[in-house]
Amino acid sequence: MAKNKSKRKKINKPTSKKYKFFTISGDSVKRARACPRCGPGIFLMIAKDRAYCGKCHYTEFVGKPTPTAVKVETKEVKKAKK
């Protein structure tokens, strides 16, 4: 008797890791940062220097100084040297 070629070996899917985006403290549930464009169902990926949405490619950079702050610091350094 020949084997049935239409049967495939079952492959298990990886488990969902949605639990990483929620924190339970007492009676309240706190969600991770959501994308402002896509809405509350889409979470932002948090890297060391940015927050990124994989769906709409929205990016927020974190930790960069503003251009006005840089100018103020350079003026103070020049005064201190003289």
C-alpha positions as a printed NumPy array, in Angstrom:
array([[ 0.   ,  0.   ,  0.   ],
       [ 1.383,  3.484, -0.948],
       [ 1.689,  6.384,  1.494],
       [-0.688,  9.311,  1.205],
       [ 1.492, 12.193, -0.112],
       [-1.058, 14.923,  0.714],
       [-0.444, 14.713,  4.479],
       [ 2.131, 17.093,  5.887],
       [ 3.95 , 16.993,  9.144],
       [ 2.408, 19.328, 11.748],
       [ 4.629, 22.28 , 12.66 ],
       [ 3.814, 24.179, 15.844],
       [ 3.609, 27.955, 15.618],
       [ 5.59 , 30.081, 18.089],
       [ 3.621, 31.398, 21.047],
       [ 2.38 , 34.978, 21.122],
       [ 4.433, 37.44 , 23.163],
       [ 1.747, 40.082, 23.65 ],
       [ 2.159, 39.785, 27.409],
       [ 5.331, 41.9  , 27.131],
       [ 3.255, 44.983, 26.23 ],
       [ 1.07 , 44.941, 29.363],
       [ 1.931, 45.53 , 33.023],
       [-0.51 , 44.64 , 35.804],
       [-0.213, 46.678, 38.991],
       [-2.942, 46.184, 41.565],
       [-6.338, 46.579, 39.904],
       [-5.104, 48.479, 36.847],
       [-3.525, 47.361, 33.583],
       [-0.914, 49.612, 32.006],
       [-0.275, 49.317, 28.264],
       [ 3.001, 49.941, 26.472],
       [ 3.443, 52.981, 24.227],
       [ 1.039, 52.933, 21.259],
       [ 1.487, 54.524, 17.834],
       [-0.187, 57.967, 17.616],
       [-1.02 , 57.47 , 13.918],
       [-2.27 , 53.849, 13.945],
       [-4.123, 53.898, 17.252],
       [-4.118, 51.966, 20.511],
       [-3.849, 48.48 , 18.971],
       [-0.399, 48.995, 17.453],
       [ 2.575, 49.197, 19.843],
       [ 5.846, 51.021, 19.247],
       [ 9.147, 49.163, 19.194],
       [11.438, 50.714, 21.784],
       [15.15 , 50.849, 20.932],
       [17.864, 52.676, 22.858],
       [17.616, 55.862, 20.77 ],
       [14.175, 55.734, 19.128],
       [10.576, 54.458, 19.199],
       [ 9.387, 52.948, 15.901],
       [ 6.083, 51.72 , 14.428],
       [ 6.526, 48.823, 12.   ],
       [ 3.157, 49.379, 10.345],
       [ 3.283, 53.058,  9.311],
       [ 7.045, 53.69 ,  9.886],
       [ 6.42 , 56.436, 12.452],
       [ 9.666, 57.209, 14.324],
       [10.357, 59.249, 17.453],
       [13.971, 59.887, 18.356],
       [14.793, 59.977, 22.063],
       [17.716, 61.661, 23.744],
       [18.804, 64.027, 20.967],
       [19.425, 67.555, 22.22 ],
       [17.478, 70.34 , 20.597],
       [19.421, 72.704, 18.294],
       [18.783, 75.695, 20.596],
       [20.278, 73.863, 23.581],
       [23.44 , 73.094, 21.614],
       [23.921, 76.762, 20.679],
       [23.532, 77.882, 24.29 ],
       [26.13 , 75.362, 25.495],
       [28.696, 76.415, 22.87 ],
       [28.343, 80.103, 23.811],
       [28.912, 79.316, 27.493],
       [32.025, 77.289, 26.714],
       [33.507, 80.099, 24.602],
       [32.956, 82.616, 27.434],
       [34.565, 80.311, 29.979],
       [37.734, 79.915, 27.867],
       [38.365, 83.697, 27.614]])
